[in-house]
């Protein structure tokens, strides 16, 4: 059985999002969330996207690393702001 190794592109596809590099960069740029907002609670996810994120994060499976990477990328502005105010 052939299984693809998880990549951010495949992760975006699993979430039903465009997965070319320009679309992913634009999504990350335009969907920044504050430090007080957990990734899965961001207001822009559909219920199925929310469930996908939670499921793989809780299972700590091969997609969990992609959840962590996306979480970090969507909190970039908040992290930068926090570090400049310390």
N, CA, C and O atoms as a Maestro MAE file, in Angstrom:
{
 s_m_m2io_version
 :::
 2.0.0
}

f_m_ct {
 s_m_title
 :::
 protein
 m_atom[344] {
  # First column is atom index #
  i_m_mmod_type
  r_m_x_coord
  r_m_y_coord
  r_m_z_coord
  i_m_residue_number
  s_m_chain_name
  s_m_pdb_residue_name
  s_m_pdb_atom_name
  i_m_atomic_number
  :::
  1 25 0.840 -1.188 0.000 1 A "UNK " " N  " 7
  2 3 0.000 0.000 0.000 1 A "UNK " " CA " 6
  3 2 0.882 1.247 0.000 1 A "UNK " " C  " 6
  4 15 1.823 1.342 0.788 1 A "UNK " " O  " 8
  5 25 0.587 2.188 -0.867 2 A "UNK " " N  " 7
  6 3 1.354 3.422 -0.984 2 A "UNK " " CA " 6
  7 2 0.735 4.502 -0.107 2 A "UNK " " C  " 6
  8 15 -0.448 4.821 -0.223 2 A "UNK " " O  " 8
  9 25 1.555 5.049 0.765 3 A "UNK " " N  " 7
  10 3 1.097 6.164 1.588 3 A "UNK " " CA " 6
  11 2 2.075 7.316 1.411 3 A "UNK " " C  " 6
  12 15 3.288 7.137 1.527 3 A "UNK " " O  " 8
  13 25 1.541 8.495 1.131 4 A "UNK " " N  " 7
  14 3 2.398 9.653 0.976 4 A "UNK " " CA " 6
  15 2 2.790 10.189 2.343 4 A "UNK " " C  " 6
  16 15 2.001 10.185 3.288 4 A "UNK " " O  " 8
  17 25 4.012 10.643 2.417 5 A "UNK " " N  " 7
  18 3 4.476 11.280 3.643 5 A "UNK " " CA " 6
  19 2 3.792 12.651 3.761 5 A "UNK " " C  " 6
  20 15 3.706 13.381 2.774 5 A "UNK " " O  " 8
  21 25 3.315 12.998 4.938 6 A "UNK " " N  " 7
  22 3 2.632 14.290 5.094 6 A "UNK " " CA " 6
  23 2 3.540 15.468 4.744 6 A "UNK " " C  " 6
  24 15 4.696 15.540 5.159 6 A "UNK " " O  " 8
  25 25 2.984 16.367 3.983 7 A "UNK " " N  " 7
  26 3 3.643 17.633 3.661 7 A "UNK " " CA " 6
  27 2 2.618 18.729 3.933 7 A "UNK " " C  " 6
  28 15 1.426 18.458 4.078 7 A "UNK " " O  " 8
  29 25 3.090 19.950 3.998 8 A "UNK " " N  " 7
  30 3 2.159 21.055 4.213 8 A "UNK " " CA " 6
  31 2 1.189 21.170 3.043 8 A "UNK " " C  " 6
  32 15 0.023 21.516 3.235 8 A "UNK " " O  " 8
  33 25 1.663 20.883 1.837 9 A "UNK " " N  " 7
  34 3 0.788 20.930 0.664 9 A "UNK " " CA " 6
  35 2 -0.339 19.905 0.780 9 A "UNK " " C  " 6
  36 15 -1.502 20.221 0.528 9 A "UNK " " O  " 8
  37 25 0.010 18.680 1.163 10 A "UNK " " N  " 7
  38 3 -1.018 17.648 1.345 10 A "UNK " " CA " 6
  39 2 -1.950 17.992 2.503 10 A "UNK " " C  " 6
  40 15 -3.145 17.700 2.459 10 A "UNK " " O  " 8
  41 25 -1.398 18.608 3.525 11 A "UNK " " N  " 7
  42 3 -2.206 19.013 4.672 11 A "UNK " " CA " 6
  43 2 -3.253 20.040 4.259 11 A "UNK " " C  " 6
  44 15 -4.415 19.947 4.656 11 A "UNK " " O  " 8
  45 25 -2.839 21.020 3.461 12 A "UNK " " N  " 7
  46 3 -3.782 22.015 2.961 12 A "UNK " " CA " 6
  47 2 -4.861 21.339 2.117 12 A "UNK " " C  " 6
  48 15 -6.037 21.691 2.209 12 A "UNK " " O  " 8
  49 25 -4.459 20.372 1.298 13 A "UNK " " N  " 7
  50 3 -5.439 19.637 0.500 13 A "UNK " " CA " 6
  51 2 -6.431 18.910 1.399 13 A "UNK " " C  " 6
  52 15 -7.631 18.917 1.127 13 A "UNK " " O  " 8
  53 25 -5.948 18.289 2.453 14 A "UNK " " N  " 7
  54 3 -6.823 17.581 3.385 14 A "UNK " " CA " 6
  55 2 -7.824 18.530 4.042 14 A "UNK " " C  " 6
  56 15 -8.942 18.138 4.377 14 A "UNK " " O  " 8
  57 25 -7.407 19.771 4.219 15 A "UNK " " N  " 7
  58 3 -8.301 20.777 4.796 15 A "UNK " " CA " 6
  59 2 -9.225 21.397 3.740 15 A "UNK " " C  " 6
  60 15 -10.065 22.238 4.058 15 A "UNK " " O  " 8
  61 25 -9.062 20.974 2.489 16 A "UNK " " N  " 7
  62 3 -9.903 21.506 1.416 16 A "UNK " " CA " 6
  63 2 -9.466 22.883 0.955 16 A "UNK " " C  " 6
  64 15 -10.267 23.640 0.407 16 A "UNK " " O  " 8
  65 25 -8.200 23.213 1.172 17 A "UNK " " N  " 7
  66 3 -7.668 24.516 0.796 17 A "UNK " " CA " 6
  67 2 -6.752 24.377 -0.418 17 A "UNK " " C  " 6
  68 15 -6.232 23.296 -0.697 17 A "UNK " " O  " 8
  69 25 -6.566 25.473 -1.127 18 A "UNK " " N  " 7
  70 3 -5.623 25.455 -2.245 18 A "UNK " " CA " 6
  71 2 -4.232 25.168 -1.703 18 A "UNK " " C  " 6
  72 15 -3.848 25.669 -0.647 18 A "UNK " " O  " 8
  73 25 -3.478 24.351 -2.442 19 A "UNK " " N  " 7
  74 3 -2.205 23.889 -1.898 19 A "UNK " " CA " 6
  75 2 -0.975 24.312 -2.693 19 A "UNK " " C  " 6
  76 15 0.118 23.793 -2.463 19 A "UNK " " O  " 8
  77 25 -1.141 25.255 -3.633 20 A "UNK " " N  " 7
  78 3 0.066 25.754 -4.291 20 A "UNK " " CA " 6
  79 2 0.741 26.761 -3.354 20 A "UNK " " C  " 6
  80 15 0.091 27.313 -2.466 20 A "UNK " " O  " 8
  81 25 2.011 26.996 -3.546 21 A "UNK " " N  " 7
  82 3 2.766 27.806 -2.590 21 A "UNK " " CA " 6
  83 2 2.218 29.228 -2.448 21 A "UNK " " C  " 6
  84 15 2.200 29.774 -1.345 21 A "UNK " " O  " 8
  85 25 1.774 29.828 -3.546 22 A "UNK " " N  " 7
  86 3 1.229 31.188 -3.459 22 A "UNK " " CA " 6
  87 2 -0.058 31.211 -2.633 22 A "UNK " " C  " 6
  88 15 -0.249 32.102 -1.805 22 A "UNK " " O  " 8
  89 25 -0.931 30.243 -2.853 23 A "UNK " " N  " 7
  90 3 -2.197 30.186 -2.111 23 A "UNK " " CA " 6
  91 2 -1.950 29.913 -0.630 23 A "UNK " " C  " 6
  92 15 -2.605 30.498 0.233 23 A "UNK " " O  " 8
  93 25 -1.011 29.029 -0.342 24 A "UNK " " N  " 7
  94 3 -0.707 28.741 1.070 24 A "UNK " " CA " 6
  95 2 -0.124 29.972 1.752 24 A "UNK " " C  " 6
  96 15 -0.511 30.300 2.874 24 A "UNK " " O  " 8
  97 25 0.801 30.657 1.086 25 A "UNK " " N  " 7
  98 3 1.382 31.878 1.657 25 A "UNK " " CA " 6
  99 2 0.305 32.925 1.908 25 A "UNK " " C  " 6
  100 15 0.303 33.584 2.948 25 A "UNK " " O  " 8
  101 25 -0.608 33.077 0.956 26 A "UNK " " N  " 7
  102 3 -1.687 34.059 1.098 26 A "UNK " " CA " 6
  103 2 -2.616 33.681 2.255 26 A "UNK " " C  " 6
  104 15 -3.023 34.544 3.032 26 A "UNK " " O  " 8
  105 25 -2.950 32.396 2.368 27 A "UNK " " N  " 7
  106 3 -3.804 31.949 3.467 27 A "UNK " " CA " 6
  107 2 -3.141 32.262 4.808 27 A "UNK " " C  " 6
  108 15 -3.781 32.799 5.712 27 A "UNK " " O  " 8
  109 25 -1.893 31.933 4.930 28 A "UNK " " N  " 7
  110 3 -1.169 32.170 6.184 28 A "UNK " " CA " 6
  111 2 -1.090 33.661 6.482 28 A "UNK " " C  " 6
  112 15 -1.272 34.077 7.626 28 A "UNK " " O  " 8
  113 25 -0.824 34.454 5.476 29 A "UNK " " N  " 7
  114 3 -0.722 35.909 5.649 29 A "UNK " " CA " 6
  115 2 -2.060 36.522 6.074 29 A "UNK " " C  " 6
  116 15 -2.088 37.419 6.917 29 A "UNK " " O  " 8
  117 25 -3.153 36.052 5.505 30 A "UNK " " N  " 7
  118 3 -4.462 36.681 5.745 30 A "UNK " " CA " 6
  119 2 -5.283 36.019 6.852 30 A "UNK " " C  " 6
  120 15 -6.403 36.451 7.128 30 A "UNK " " O  " 8
  121 25 -4.747 34.987 7.484 31 A "UNK " " N  " 7
  122 3 -5.481 34.292 8.545 31 A "UNK " " CA " 6
  123 2 -4.699 34.233 9.854 31 A "UNK " " C  " 6
  124 15 -4.780 33.247 10.586 31 A "UNK " " O  " 8
  125 25 -3.948 35.280 10.143 32 A "UNK " " N  " 7
  126 3 -3.196 35.321 11.388 32 A "UNK " " CA " 6
  127 2 -4.161 35.402 12.570 32 A "UNK " " C  " 6
  128 15 -5.190 36.074 12.505 32 A "UNK " " O  " 8
  129 25 -3.808 34.704 13.647 33 A "UNK " " N  " 7
  130 3 -4.657 34.687 14.847 33 A "UNK " " CA " 6
  131 2 -3.830 35.078 16.066 33 A "UNK " " C  " 6
  132 15 -2.610 34.918 16.089 33 A "UNK " " O  " 8
  133 25 -4.518 35.591 17.070 34 A "UNK " " N  " 7
  134 3 -3.856 36.020 18.295 34 A "UNK " " CA " 6
  135 2 -3.407 34.850 19.155 34 A "UNK " " C  " 6
  136 15 -3.871 33.721 18.993 34 A "UNK " " O  " 8
  137 25 -2.504 35.140 20.061 35 A "UNK " " N  " 7
  138 3 -1.978 34.095 20.937 35 A "UNK " " CA " 6
  139 2 -3.056 33.485 21.828 35 A "UNK " " C  " 6
  140 15 -2.915 32.354 22.293 35 A "UNK " " O  " 8
  141 25 -4.118 34.222 22.062 36 A "UNK " " N  " 7
  142 3 -5.198 33.722 22.903 36 A "UNK " " CA " 6
  143 2 -6.173 32.819 22.145 36 A "UNK " " C  " 6
  144 15 -7.127 32.310 22.734 36 A "UNK " " O  " 8
  145 25 -5.943 32.616 20.854 37 A "UNK " " N  " 7
  146 3 -6.828 31.790 20.026 37 A "UNK " " CA " 6
  147 2 -6.105 30.503 19.634 37 A "UNK " " C  " 6
  148 15 -5.156 30.537 18.850 37 A "UNK " " O  " 8
  149 25 -6.550 29.367 20.178 38 A "UNK " " N  " 7
  150 3 -5.955 28.100 19.748 38 A "UNK " " CA " 6
  151 2 -6.264 27.862 18.267 38 A "UNK " " C  " 6
  152 15 -7.301 28.290 17.761 38 A "UNK " " O  " 8
  153 25 -5.365 27.185 17.596 39 A "UNK " " N  " 7
  154 3 -5.521 26.949 16.162 39 A "UNK " " CA " 6
  155 2 -6.902 26.415 15.811 39 A "UNK " " C  " 6
  156 15 -7.556 26.942 14.912 39 A "UNK " " O  " 8
  157 25 -7.350 25.384 16.501 40 A "UNK " " N  " 7
  158 3 -8.621 24.747 16.152 40 A "UNK " " CA " 6
  159 2 -9.834 25.622 16.444 40 A "UNK " " C  " 6
  160 15 -10.929 25.337 15.959 40 A "UNK " " O  " 8
  161 25 -9.657 26.684 17.230 41 A "UNK " " N  " 7
  162 3 -10.773 27.573 17.557 41 A "UNK " " CA " 6
  163 2 -10.801 28.830 16.687 41 A "UNK " " C  " 6
  164 15 -11.634 29.712 16.899 41 A "UNK " " O  " 8
  165 25 -9.909 28.916 15.722 42 A "UNK " " N  " 7
  166 3 -9.921 30.072 14.822 42 A "UNK " " CA " 6
  167 2 -11.278 30.127 14.112 42 A "UNK " " C  " 6
  168 15 -11.814 29.095 13.707 42 A "UNK " " O  " 8
  169 25 -11.824 31.326 13.965 43 A "UNK " " N  " 7
  170 3 -13.187 31.462 13.445 43 A "UNK " " CA " 6
  171 2 -13.371 31.103 11.973 43 A "UNK " " C  " 6
  172 15 -14.506 30.978 11.512 43 A "UNK " " O  " 8
  173 25 -12.301 30.937 11.240 44 A "UNK " " N  " 7
  174 3 -12.434 30.684 9.806 44 A "UNK " " CA " 6
  175 2 -12.532 29.211 9.440 44 A "UNK " " C  " 6
  176 15 -12.759 28.901 8.270 44 A "UNK " " O  " 8
  177 25 -12.371 28.285 10.387 45 A "UNK " " N  " 7
  178 3 -12.473 26.854 10.065 45 A "UNK " " CA " 6
  179 2 -13.927 26.409 9.981 45 A "UNK " " C  " 6
  180 15 -14.775 26.864 10.749 45 A "UNK " " O  " 8
  181 25 -14.196 25.531 9.057 46 A "UNK " " N  " 7
  182 3 -15.498 24.863 9.029 46 A "UNK " " CA " 6
  183 2 -15.479 23.791 10.124 46 A "UNK " " C  " 6
  184 15 -14.428 23.509 10.700 46 A "UNK " " O  " 8
  185 25 -16.622 23.207 10.403 47 A "UNK " " N  " 7
  186 3 -16.676 22.161 11.425 47 A "UNK " " CA " 6
  187 2 -15.797 20.966 11.038 47 A "UNK " " C  " 6
  188 15 -15.116 20.397 11.891 47 A "UNK " " O  " 8
  189 25 -15.810 20.590 9.771 48 A "UNK " " N  " 7
  190 3 -15.005 19.443 9.350 48 A "UNK " " CA " 6
  191 2 -13.500 19.756 9.425 48 A "UNK " " C  " 6
  192 15 -12.707 18.879 9.767 48 A "UNK " " O  " 8
  193 25 -13.107 20.981 9.114 49 A "UNK " " N  " 7
  194 3 -11.701 21.362 9.243 49 A "UNK " " CA " 6
  195 2 -11.285 21.351 10.709 49 A "UNK " " C  " 6
  196 15 -10.209 20.863 11.055 49 A "UNK " " O  " 8
  197 25 -12.144 21.892 11.563 50 A "UNK " " N  " 7
  198 3 -11.904 21.883 13.014 50 A "UNK " " CA " 6
  199 2 -11.722 20.451 13.494 50 A "UNK " " C  " 6
  200 15 -10.766 20.153 14.210 50 A "UNK " " O  " 8
  201 25 -12.622 19.574 13.111 51 A "UNK " " N  " 7
  202 3 -12.561 18.176 13.534 51 A "UNK " " CA " 6
  203 2 -11.292 17.494 13.031 51 A "UNK " " C  " 6
  204 15 -10.687 16.702 13.755 51 A "UNK " " O  " 8
  205 25 -10.885 17.793 11.806 52 A "UNK " " N  " 7
  206 3 -9.658 17.233 11.242 52 A "UNK " " CA " 6
  207 2 -8.446 17.662 12.070 52 A "UNK " " C  " 6
  208 15 -7.606 16.835 12.422 52 A "UNK " " O  " 8
  209 25 -8.361 18.946 12.375 53 A "UNK " " N  " 7
  210 3 -7.245 19.460 13.168 53 A "UNK " " CA " 6
  211 2 -7.187 18.804 14.539 53 A "UNK " " C  " 6
  212 15 -6.133 18.332 14.966 53 A "UNK " " O  " 8
  213 25 -8.324 18.775 15.229 54 A "UNK " " N  " 7
  214 3 -8.380 18.193 16.574 54 A "UNK " " CA " 6
  215 2 -8.046 16.709 16.542 54 A "UNK " " C  " 6
  216 15 -7.263 16.224 17.359 54 A "UNK " " O  " 8
  217 25 -8.626 16.008 15.621 55 A "UNK " " N  " 7
  218 3 -8.437 14.565 15.533 55 A "UNK " " CA " 6
  219 2 -6.962 14.199 15.394 55 A "UNK " " C  " 6
  220 15 -6.458 13.344 16.123 55 A "UNK " " O  " 8
  221 25 -6.286 14.838 14.474 56 A "UNK " " N  " 7
  222 3 -4.889 14.483 14.234 56 A "UNK " " CA " 6
  223 2 -3.969 15.005 15.327 56 A "UNK " " C  " 6
  224 15 -2.950 14.380 15.621 56 A "UNK " " O  " 8
  225 25 -4.300 16.115 15.922 57 A "UNK " " N  " 7
  226 3 -3.504 16.627 17.032 57 A "UNK " " CA " 6
  227 2 -3.611 15.687 18.237 57 A "UNK " " C  " 6
  228 15 -2.605 15.359 18.867 57 A "UNK " " O  " 8
  229 25 -4.829 15.259 18.550 58 A "UNK " " N  " 7
  230 3 -5.035 14.356 19.691 58 A "UNK " " CA " 6
  231 2 -4.405 12.985 19.462 58 A "UNK " " C  " 6
  232 15 -3.854 12.386 20.386 58 A "UNK " " O  " 8
  233 25 -4.490 12.494 18.229 59 A "UNK " " N  " 7
  234 3 -3.903 11.184 17.915 59 A "UNK " " CA " 6
  235 2 -2.378 11.239 17.911 59 A "UNK " " C  " 6
  236 15 -1.709 10.214 18.046 59 A "UNK " " O  " 8
  237 25 -1.838 12.441 17.757 60 A "UNK " " N  " 7
  238 3 -0.394 12.623 17.631 60 A "UNK " " CA " 6
  239 2 0.149 11.720 16.526 60 A "UNK " " C  " 6
  240 15 1.192 11.084 16.674 60 A "UNK " " O  " 8
  241 25 -0.583 11.683 15.421 61 A "UNK " " N  " 7
  242 3 -0.197 10.839 14.293 61 A "UNK " " CA " 6
  243 2 0.726 11.599 13.340 61 A "UNK " " C  " 6
  244 15 1.266 12.648 13.691 61 A "UNK " " O  " 8
  245 25 0.898 11.067 12.147 62 A "UNK " " N  " 7
  246 3 1.823 11.680 11.186 62 A "UNK " " CA " 6
  247 2 1.408 13.084 10.754 62 A "UNK " " C  " 6
  248 15 2.249 13.861 10.301 62 A "UNK " " O  " 8
  249 25 0.128 13.421 10.886 63 A "UNK " " N  " 7
  250 3 -0.337 14.767 10.522 63 A "UNK " " CA " 6
  251 2 -0.128 15.776 11.653 63 A "UNK " " C  " 6
  252 15 -0.210 16.983 11.422 63 A "UNK " " O  " 8
  253 25 0.136 15.302 12.861 64 A "UNK " " N  " 7
  254 3 0.270 16.198 14.011 64 A "UNK " " CA " 6
  255 2 1.380 17.231 13.804 64 A "UNK " " C  " 6
  256 15 1.251 18.373 14.243 64 A "UNK " " O  " 8
  257 25 2.464 16.839 13.140 65 A "UNK " " N  " 7
  258 3 3.537 17.788 12.877 65 A "UNK " " CA " 6
  259 2 3.053 18.909 11.971 65 A "UNK " " C  " 6
  260 15 3.447 20.062 12.145 65 A "UNK " " O  " 8
  261 25 2.203 18.580 11.009 66 A "UNK " " N  " 7
  262 3 1.664 19.612 10.117 66 A "UNK " " CA " 6
  263 2 0.726 20.546 10.889 66 A "UNK " " C  " 6
  264 15 0.687 21.747 10.621 66 A "UNK " " O  " 8
  265 25 -0.026 19.997 11.841 67 A "UNK " " N  " 7
  266 3 -0.878 20.832 12.703 67 A "UNK " " CA " 6
  267 2 0.002 21.815 13.459 67 A "UNK " " C  " 6
  268 15 -0.313 23.003 13.531 67 A "UNK " " O  " 8
  269 25 1.102 21.329 14.022 68 A "UNK " " N  " 7
  270 3 2.020 22.199 14.764 68 A "UNK " " CA " 6
  271 2 2.635 23.279 13.873 68 A "UNK " " C  " 6
  272 15 2.736 24.438 14.275 68 A "UNK " " O  " 8
  273 25 3.037 22.900 12.685 69 A "UNK " " N  " 7
  274 3 3.642 23.870 11.759 69 A "UNK " " CA " 6
  275 2 2.630 24.951 11.380 69 A "UNK " " C  " 6
  276 15 2.951 26.140 11.401 69 A "UNK " " O  " 8
  277 25 1.421 24.542 11.038 70 A "UNK " " N  " 7
  278 3 0.395 25.522 10.677 70 A "UNK " " CA " 6
  279 2 0.055 26.406 11.874 70 A "UNK " " C  " 6
  280 15 -0.139 27.612 11.720 70 A "UNK " " O  " 8
  281 25 -0.017 25.819 13.048 71 A "UNK " " N  " 7
  282 3 -0.282 26.584 14.263 71 A "UNK " " CA " 6
  283 2 0.766 27.683 14.437 71 A "UNK " " C  " 6
  284 15 0.429 28.838 14.700 71 A "UNK " " O  " 8
  285 25 2.010 27.322 14.290 72 A "UNK " " N  " 7
  286 3 3.088 28.298 14.429 72 A "UNK " " CA " 6
  287 2 2.986 29.382 13.362 72 A "UNK " " C  " 6
  288 15 3.152 30.565 13.660 72 A "UNK " " O  " 8
  289 25 2.717 28.988 12.130 73 A "UNK " " N  " 7
  290 3 2.655 29.962 11.044 73 A "UNK " " CA " 6
  291 2 1.476 30.922 11.185 73 A "UNK " " C  " 6
  292 15 1.588 32.094 10.825 73 A "UNK " " O  " 8
  293 25 0.353 30.440 11.701 74 A "UNK " " N  " 7
  294 3 -0.813 31.311 11.856 74 A "UNK " " CA " 6
  295 2 -0.721 32.195 13.102 74 A "UNK " " C  " 6
  296 15 -1.538 33.097 13.285 74 A "UNK " " O  " 8
  297 25 0.261 31.940 13.947 75 A "UNK " " N  " 7
  298 3 0.498 32.777 15.127 75 A "UNK " " CA " 6
  299 2 1.750 33.644 14.974 75 A "UNK " " C  " 6
  300 15 2.181 34.268 15.944 75 A "UNK " " O  " 8
  301 25 2.338 33.697 13.786 76 A "UNK " " N  " 7
  302 3 3.595 34.421 13.574 76 A "UNK " " CA " 6
  303 2 3.507 35.880 13.994 76 A "UNK " " C  " 6
  304 15 4.366 36.362 14.733 76 A "UNK " " O  " 8
  305 25 2.487 36.590 13.535 77 A "UNK " " N  " 7
  306 3 2.362 38.017 13.868 77 A "UNK " " CA " 6
  307 2 2.200 38.219 15.369 77 A "UNK " " C  " 6
  308 15 2.783 39.139 15.942 77 A "UNK " " O  " 8
  309 25 1.415 37.365 16.000 78 A "UNK " " N  " 7
  310 3 1.210 37.481 17.446 78 A "UNK " " CA " 6
  311 2 2.510 37.220 18.198 78 A "UNK " " C  " 6
  312 15 2.802 37.893 19.186 78 A "UNK " " O  " 8
  313 25 3.284 36.255 17.739 79 A "UNK " " N  " 7
  314 3 4.576 35.971 18.376 79 A "UNK " " CA " 6
  315 2 5.537 37.126 18.200 79 A "UNK " " C  " 6
  316 15 6.254 37.482 19.136 79 A "UNK " " O  " 8
  317 25 5.566 37.717 17.017 80 A "UNK " " N  " 7
  318 3 6.450 38.855 16.772 80 A "UNK " " CA " 6
  319 2 6.042 40.048 17.623 80 A "UNK " " C  " 6
  320 15 6.902 40.732 18.179 80 A "UNK " " O  " 8
  321 25 4.755 40.305 17.730 81 A "UNK " " N  " 7
  322 3 4.260 41.405 18.535 81 A "UNK " " CA " 6
  323 2 4.601 41.188 20.004 81 A "UNK " " C  " 6
  324 15 5.034 42.116 20.688 81 A "UNK " " O  " 8
  325 25 4.407 39.971 20.488 82 A "UNK " " N  " 7
  326 3 4.707 39.652 21.882 82 A "UNK " " CA " 6
  327 2 6.191 39.838 22.172 82 A "UNK " " C  " 6
  328 15 6.552 40.344 23.235 82 A "UNK " " O  " 8
  329 25 7.048 39.440 21.250 83 A "UNK " " N  " 7
  330 3 8.488 39.540 21.494 83 A "UNK " " CA " 6
  331 2 8.985 40.979 21.462 83 A "UNK " " C  " 6
  332 15 9.990 41.298 22.097 83 A "UNK " " O  " 8
  333 25 8.297 41.853 20.733 84 A "UNK " " N  " 7
  334 3 8.717 43.260 20.691 84 A "UNK " " CA " 6
  335 2 8.209 44.035 21.889 84 A "UNK " " C  " 6
  336 15 8.694 45.133 22.161 84 A "UNK " " O  " 8
  337 25 7.239 43.486 22.615 85 A "UNK " " N  " 7
  338 3 6.698 44.164 23.797 85 A "UNK " " CA " 6
  339 2 7.304 43.660 25.093 85 A "UNK " " C  " 6
  340 15 6.925 44.124 26.168 85 A "UNK " " O  " 8
  341 25 8.225 42.729 25.017 86 A "UNK " " N  " 7
  342 3 8.870 42.201 26.238 86 A "UNK " " CA " 6
  343 2 9.987 43.080 26.701 86 A "UNK " " C  " 6
  344 15 10.631 42.782 27.707 86 A "UNK " " O  " 8
  :::
 }
 m_bond[343] {
  # First column is bond index #
  i_m_from
  i_m_to
  i_m_order
  :::
  1 1 2 1
  2 2 3 1
  3 3 4 2
  4 3 5 1
  5 5 6 1
  6 6 7 1
  7 7 8 2
  8 7 9 1
  9 9 10 1
  10 10 11 1
  11 11 12 2
  12 11 13 1
  13 13 14 1
  14 14 15 1
  15 15 16 2
  16 15 17 1
  17 17 18 1
  18 18 19 1
  19 19 20 2
  20 19 21 1
  21 21 22 1
  22 22 23 1
  23 23 24 2
  24 23 25 1
  25 25 26 1
  26 26 27 1
  27 27 28 2
  28 27 29 1
  29 29 30 1
  30 30 31 1
  31 31 32 2
  32 31 33 1
  33 33 34 1
  34 34 35 1
  35 35 36 2
  36 35 37 1
  37 37 38 1
  38 38 39 1
  39 39 40 2
  40 39 41 1
  41 41 42 1
  42 42 43 1
  43 43 44 2
  44 43 45 1
  45 45 46 1
  46 46 47 1
  47 47 48 2
  48 47 49 1
  49 49 50 1
  50 50 51 1
  51 51 52 2
  52 51 53 1
  53 53 54 1
  54 54 55 1
  55 55 56 2
  56 55 57 1
  57 57 58 1
  58 58 59 1
  59 59 60 2
  60 59 61 1
  61 61 62 1
  62 62 63 1
  63 63 64 2
  64 63 65 1
  65 65 66 1
  66 66 67 1
  67 67 68 2
  68 67 69 1
  69 69 70 1
  70 70 71 1
  71 71 72 2
  72 71 73 1
  73 73 74 1
  74 74 75 1
  75 75 76 2
  76 75 77 1
  77 77 78 1
  78 78 79 1
  79 79 80 2
  80 79 81 1
  81 81 82 1
  82 82 83 1
  83 83 84 2
  84 83 85 1
  85 85 86 1
  86 86 87 1
  87 87 88 2
  88 87 89 1
  89 89 90 1
  90 90 91 1
  91 91 92 2
  92 91 93 1
  93 93 94 1
  94 94 95 1
  95 95 96 2
  96 95 97 1
  97 97 98 1
  98 98 99 1
  99 99 100 2
  100 99 101 1
  101 101 102 1
  102 102 103 1
  103 103 104 2
  104 103 105 1
  105 105 106 1
  106 106 107 1
  107 107 108 2
  108 107 109 1
  109 109 110 1
  110 110 111 1
  111 111 112 2
  112 111 113 1
  113 113 114 1
  114 114 115 1
  115 115 116 2
  116 115 117 1
  117 117 118 1
  118 118 119 1
  119 119 120 2
  120 119 121 1
  121 121 122 1
  122 122 123 1
  123 123 124 2
  124 123 125 1
  125 125 126 1
  126 126 127 1
  127 127 128 2
  128 127 129 1
  129 129 130 1
  130 130 131 1
  131 131 132 2
  132 131 133 1
  133 133 134 1
  134 134 135 1
  135 135 136 2
  136 135 137 1
  137 137 138 1
  138 138 139 1
  139 139 140 2
  140 139 141 1
  141 141 142 1
  142 142 143 1
  143 143 144 2
  144 143 145 1
  145 145 146 1
  146 146 147 1
  147 147 148 2
  148 147 149 1
  149 149 150 1
  150 150 151 1
  151 151 152 2
  152 151 153 1
  153 153 154 1
  154 154 155 1
  155 155 156 2
  156 155 157 1
  157 157 158 1
  158 158 159 1
  159 159 160 2
  160 159 161 1
  161 161 162 1
  162 162 163 1
  163 163 164 2
  164 163 165 1
  165 165 166 1
  166 166 167 1
  167 167 168 2
  168 167 169 1
  169 169 170 1
  170 170 171 1
  171 171 172 2
  172 171 173 1
  173 173 174 1
  174 174 175 1
  175 175 176 2
  176 175 177 1
  177 177 178 1
  178 178 179 1
  179 179 180 2
  180 179 181 1
  181 181 182 1
  182 182 183 1
  183 183 184 2
  184 183 185 1
  185 185 186 1
  186 186 187 1
  187 187 188 2
  188 187 189 1
  189 189 190 1
  190 190 191 1
  191 191 192 2
  192 191 193 1
  193 193 194 1
  194 194 195 1
  195 195 196 2
  196 195 197 1
  197 197 198 1
  198 198 199 1
  199 199 200 2
  200 199 201 1
  201 201 202 1
  202 202 203 1
  203 203 204 2
  204 203 205 1
  205 205 206 1
  206 206 207 1
  207 207 208 2
  208 207 209 1
  209 209 210 1
  210 210 211 1
  211 211 212 2
  212 211 213 1
  213 213 214 1
  214 214 215 1
  215 215 216 2
  216 215 217 1
  217 217 218 1
  218 218 219 1
  219 219 220 2
  220 219 221 1
  221 221 222 1
  222 222 223 1
  223 223 224 2
  224 223 225 1
  225 225 226 1
  226 226 227 1
  227 227 228 2
  228 227 229 1
  229 229 230 1
  230 230 231 1
  231 231 232 2
  232 231 233 1
  233 233 234 1
  234 234 235 1
  235 235 236 2
  236 235 237 1
  237 237 238 1
  238 238 239 1
  239 239 240 2
  240 239 241 1
  241 241 242 1
  242 242 243 1
  243 243 244 2
  244 243 245 1
  245 245 246 1
  246 246 247 1
  247 247 248 2
  248 247 249 1
  249 249 250 1
  250 250 251 1
  251 251 252 2
  252 251 253 1
  253 253 254 1
  254 254 255 1
  255 255 256 2
  256 255 257 1
  257 257 258 1
  258 258 259 1
  259 259 260 2
  260 259 261 1
  261 261 262 1
  262 262 263 1
  263 263 264 2
  264 263 265 1
  265 265 266 1
  266 266 267 1
  267 267 268 2
  268 267 269 1
  269 269 270 1
  270 270 271 1
  271 271 272 2
  272 271 273 1
  273 273 274 1
  274 274 275 1
  275 275 276 2
  276 275 277 1
  277 277 278 1
  278 278 279 1
  279 279 280 2
  280 279 281 1
  281 281 282 1
  282 282 283 1
  283 283 284 2
  284 283 285 1
  285 285 286 1
  286 286 287 1
  287 287 288 2
  288 287 289 1
  289 289 290 1
  290 290 291 1
  291 291 292 2
  292 291 293 1
  293 293 294 1
  294 294 295 1
  295 295 296 2
  296 295 297 1
  297 297 298 1
  298 298 299 1
  299 299 300 2
  300 299 301 1
  301 301 302 1
  302 302 303 1
  303 303 304 2
  304 303 305 1
  305 305 306 1
  306 306 307 1
  307 307 308 2
  308 307 309 1
  309 309 310 1
  310 310 311 1
  311 311 312 2
  312 311 313 1
  313 313 314 1
  314 314 315 1
  315 315 316 2
  316 315 317 1
  317 317 318 1
  318 318 319 1
  319 319 320 2
  320 319 321 1
  321 321 322 1
  322 322 323 1
  323 323 324 2
  324 323 325 1
  325 325 326 1
  326 326 327 1
  327 327 328 2
  328 327 329 1
  329 329 330 1
  330 330 331 1
  331 331 332 2
  332 331 333 1
  333 333 334 1
  334 334 335 1
  335 335 336 2
  336 335 337 1
  337 337 338 1
  338 338 339 1
  339 339 340 2
  340 339 341 1
  341 341 342 1
  342 342 343 1
  343 343 344 2
  :::
 }
}
